[in-house]
Amino acid sequence: MMLPSRAACTIVSPNYLAYARTLTASYLAQHPGQRFFVLIVANLHDPSPFQGDAFTTVMLHEIGLRDVHAEAMKYGILELNTNVKPTFMKHLIERYDLDALAYIDPDIFCYTALDPVFDALSNGASAVLTPHITTPVFDGRSPSEQDLLFNGSYNLGFIAVRRCEESWNLLTWWEERCLELGYSEGRTGLFVDQKWMNLAPSLFGGVCILRDSGCNMAYWNLHERTLDESPEGYHVTSSVSGRVPLRFFHFSGIVVSDPEVLSKHTDRFTLASRPDLHRLFADYKAAVIANKNGAAESLPYGFDSFSDGTTVTLLARRMYAKHQARFPAENPFDAKSKFAGFAKEQKLVQGTVAQAKSTWKEFNPHDRRVEAVHKLLKVALRVLGPHKYELFMRYLAYITVLRNQSVFLRDPQWPADETGK
């Protein structure tokens, strides 16, 4: 009897290669005989710097994107890495005639074979998703249930599919949404590839929501899961699954250079408050550090600047996405392209050094510039009255979405009715 053809994959840019190497080793140790594929998301065509590892390297231009440069201009590095996921999965299923394929985020480590996943697929599931949480949490800490309403019910650091018509339809639907509207844009209800999967169980048959507590343990569900170690390995205890083997842990938000950090994305627990996680995290951080490859990891991403070195900003990307049809048949990263000229003329880009991303932690409500804005808003309230002021606030909310700022960042030659509201 021929065994089913199963495989797994992940996606990284060169700077994240150590994570991919660590994941690959952990997965293949638990699934001997399977293959593991790594997609390199960068403006590179030569796979040789990524050869010599246990995984099979796939370059971005190989997976069948209609226009690699256009997608890379629309999206930042995180967005692009996540939004090519369904295209990559479809490519692997067809190219290698796979019966089952699991996508696994690079910052995951497999501790036991993913039997519950492949069993679900063998029993007829078209796809397998894992929910962020399986029990309520309402303690004023982050991530909260409200955060998950914002980011998505299911964590798309993991998805597995069986080769069948229904899963192909799911992947095709997901691919179209990711490539068209895969923005990290909370104000419009979008969060890269992940948020779309809220709809999958109701749109497609056979989508299994796997509530096994040993799968996708991570900072977001630590309130409901504890870990213990025995000679047989790690086990997870929860009210949902009882005591089960730890299948895979998702080290999202980890800082491998800091032995004290659990995750940058939570304030619910620290490593100091979770002694059950000490050895797990220490061993994982050491494994990632041991798998570093300075030469390969230093290779440029290549989609972060025009050919003359001018840094591409998020604002420029969003203006390109909004008006992509006006820049056809060109490489938008070419400094001589029509889009590059437009971006420079409209002051959407400036300089050759990328600015660090600002966060709310840096926001100072007492800054004199902020206070000046507050005074202007107070004047607007008095002038407009409460009802018109509410409409004004709705307008401001609209244009805080960068794609909508073409209302005043418009090429003077463009007709007003073609640039959005």
N, C-alpha and C positions, 0 to 999 in steps of 0.2 A: 504493500500500500504506500503510495507516494505521500510524504508528509507535506503539510501546507507550507507555502513559501512565505515566511514572515521576516520582517525587518523593522528597524527603527531609524530615526533621523533627528537631526537638529540643525539650527541655523545660527551662524555667527559672522561677525566682521572680524578681521584679523586680530584686533586687540583683545578678543574674548576667546582666543584659541585654546588657552590652558583649560578653560571650563569644558570645552568640547572634548578635549583629550581625556579629561577626568571622567566625564559622563560616558564616553565610548568604552573605556576600560571597565567601568562598573557594569554597564549593560551587557557587554559581551561575556563577562565573567559569569553572569547569571543566565545567559542565553547562548551557550556554545553552539556554533554552527550557523547562527544568524549573521546578517550583515548590518553594518551601521554606516549611515551616510551623513556627511556634513556639507551643507551649502555655505559657501564663502560669499558673503554680501560685500562686494567692493568693486571698484572700477579696475579689475584685474582679469587677465585672461590666462595667465600661466599658472597651472596648478602645482608646479614643481616645489614651491616653498612649503606646501602642505602635505607632501608625500612622505611616506615612511612610517606613518601611523597606522593603527588598526582600522581606521575608518576609510571609506571611499569618498574622495573629494569630488564635489560638484561645484562648478563655477556659475555665477549668476547668469551669464549670457547663455548657458546651456539649457535652461529650464523652460524656455518657450514664451517668455514675456514679449508682448507685442512691441514695446518700445522701452528698453531698459533705462535709457537716459531720461525719458519723460517721467517715468515712475520715480526715479531717483531724485529728480528735481522737485516733484510734488511733495515728497515725504522726507522727513529727517531720518537719521540713522536708526532710531528705535522703531519708527513707523515702517520703514522699508523692510527691516528684518522681520517684523511680524506680518506684514501684509503680503509677502510673497509665499507665505506658508502653504495655502491651499494649492497654488500653482506648482510649488516644489513637490508636494505630496502627489498630485496628479501625474507629474513627470515621472516620479519614481515608480508608481504603480504600473504605468504603461511601459516604461523603459525596461523594468526588471521583472515584469509579469508577477507582481506580488499579490498574494492572497490576503495578507493583513499587514498593515503598516501603522506604527506608532510614531507620532511626533512627540519629542520630549525636549523641554527647554534646556539650554546648556548648563544652567546652574542647578541641575538636579543630579542626584546620585542614587543609583539602584542598589538595594541591599538584598533583595530576593527576586526571584523570577516573577514577572508580571502575569501570573496565572489567572487571577480574577479578570483581567482585561481580555486576554486571549480566549478564556473560557466563554466570556460574554459574546465575543465575536463568533466563536465556533457554534454557539447556541442560537445564532440568528440575528444578533444585534448588527445593525449597519454601521454604527459608530458608538464610541464610548467617551463620555464626558465625566469629569469629576467636579463636584460643587465646591465652592470655597469653604462653606461651612455646612454642617449637618445638624447643628443645634443652635438655638438662639443665643445672641450675645447683646447685652444692652447695659454697658457699664461705664459709658462716657469715654472709653478708650478707643484707640485707633488700631486696626480698621474696625469700623462699626458696621451694622447692617446698612446704614445709609451710604457708607463708602462702597459697599458691594452693590447697592442699587445704582450707584454712579459708575462703577467699573465693570460690573457684570456678575451674573450668578455663578458662572462656571469659570474655572481657571484654565485658560488656553495655553498654559505652559505644558499642557498635556492633552492630546486627543489621539484616539486610535480609530481606524476604519477598516472594515472588511470590503474586499473587492466585490461590489454588487451595484446594480443600477441605482438603488436608493442613495448609497454613499457617494456615488459619482455625481448624482444630482445635487447632493448637499455640498460637495466640494466645489462644484461649478457655481452654484448660487453664492457661496461664501467667497470664492475667488472674485466674482464680479463686484461684490460689495467692497471687498478689501482694496481692490485696485481703483475703484471709483471714489469711495468714501471712507477710507481707512485712516481717518485723522485721529490724533489724540486731542479731542476737542469736546470737553465735557459740557460746555454751554449748549451744544447742539445734540447732546445725548450720544456722542460717538466716543469710542475708545478703541482705537486700532482694530485688530481682528477680533478681539475678545467679546465686545458688547453684542456683536451680531449673533453670537451663539445663544443668547437668551431666547431667540426665536426658533432655534433648530428643533427642539423636541416637539413643538407643535406644528412645524412645517413639513417634517420628514419622518417617515415611519422607522421604527426600529432603533431610535436613538436611546441608548442605555445610559442612565444617570447612575454611575457607580458610587455608592456611599460607603465603600470599604474604607475604614479609617487608616489602613496601612498604605493607602494610595494618595499621593500628593499631600502628605503632611507638610505644613509650612507655618510661617508666623501667623497667618490669618486664621488658622484653626487650632492654635495651641490651647485656647480656653477649653477645648473639649477633648483633647488628646494628651496623654502622658506616655513617656517612653521608659522602657526598662531593657536591660541587657542580660542575656543568659548565655550559656555555652552554645545554644542553638542560634544566637544572633539577637538582633533588636526586635522588640515587640511593642505594639501600640495598644493602649487600653482606652476605650471610650464607651459611652453609654449606648452608642449605635451599633458597634461591631463587637463589643466585648474585648477580648485580648486576641489580637491577630498579628501576624508578621508585618514588620515594616517593609513595604515593597519599595517605595521611593520617597525621598525627602527633597523638598524644593527649597533651596537655600536662597530664596529671593531677597535682595537687598543686603546681602552679606558684604562684609569688608574683610577680605582675606588677610590683609596686613595688620588688622587689629584683633587680637585674641579675645577682646571683651565684647565685641559687637555681635548681637544676634541678627538684627536687621535694621536698616535705615528707615524702614517704612512702618514701624510699630512703636507704640509707647506702652503696650499692654504688659509685655514681659521683657526682661533682659536676661542675658546668660547668667548673671549673678542670681536671679530669682528662679532659674530653671536648671538646677543641678543635674536633672535627668538628661539634659542636652549637652553637657560639657564635653564629654569624650567625642560624641558625634560631630560636633562643630570643630573641635581641635583637629580631629583626623581629616575632616574634609578640607579645612583650610590648608593643612600641610600637603595634602594631595594636589590641590590646585597649584600651590607654589612650586611643588616639585615638577609639575608638568609645564611650566613656563618655557616658552621658546622665544627669546628676545628678538631674533632676526625676523621670524614670521610675524610676531605680534606688532612689530614696528612698521610693517608695511602700511602704506597710506590707505585710508578708506576711499579717497578719490572722488567722492561725490559731495564734498563740502566746500568747494570753491570753483570759480570760473578758471579757465585755462591760464589766465594771467595772474592767478593767485588771490584774486578778490574773494573774500569770504561770502558764501551764500547764506543769507539770514532766513529765519523762519518766515518773516514777513514777505520776502521775495518768493519763497516757495509757495506761499498761499496765494500770492497774486498770479503766479504761474498756473497754479491749479485752477483758479477761477477763470482764467482767460487762455487756457492751453490751446484752444482752437485757433487763436490768433498767431501762434508761433509754430506752425506745422513744418514738417520736413526739415527740421534742423536739430542739431545737438545743442540744447539750451546751456550746456556748460562751456561751450566755445565762447571765448571772450569777444569774438566778432559776430556772434549771433544776434538776431533781432531782439531776443529776450534780454540778453546781457546788456545791450545798449539801453533798452527800456528801463531795466532795473537801476542802472547807474543814473540815468537822466532823472528818474523819479526819486532818487535818494533812498532806494530800498536796500542798498548795500553800501558799505563803507569800510575800507581798510582790508588788510590781509590777515588780521589776527582775530580769531573767533572769541567773542565775549563769553564769559562764564554765564550759565543760565541763572537768572534771578529766581529766588524762591520767596515764599511768604515770610519765612523766618527773617529775611532781610528788610521787610517792610517796616517803616517807622511812621506811624500815624501822626507824629508830632513834627515831622520834617516840615520846614517852612513852605516848601513847594506843595506838599499835600494839604497843609492848612490853607494855602491860597486857593486850591481847588475847592475845598470845603466852603470857603467864603463865596466863591462864584456860584456854587450849587445853592447856597442859601439865598443869594440874589435871584437866581432862576426860579426858586420856589415862590418868592414874593411876586415876581413879575408874571409868572405863568399861572399861578394858583394851583391848588392841589391836584385837580383833575388833569390839566395839561402837563403838569410836572410829572405825573405818573406816566403819561405817554412819552414824555421826554426820556425818562429812565428806561422805558422799554426800547427806545431808539438807541440809547447808549449801550444797552445790553446786546443789541443787534450788531453794532459795529465793533464791539469788543472781540467778536469772532473775526480773526484776521482776514479770512477769505472775503468778508463783507466790507472791508475798508476801501474797496475800489470806489465807493461812493465819493471819496475825496482824493484817492490816489489813482486817478483816472488819466490815461493818456488823452490830452486835449483833442486828439484826432478821432477818438472813439465816440460814436454816438452815445448819448446818455442812456438810452433805453437798452443798450447792449452791455452795460457794465453792472447790472444788478440794481437793487433798490437803493 
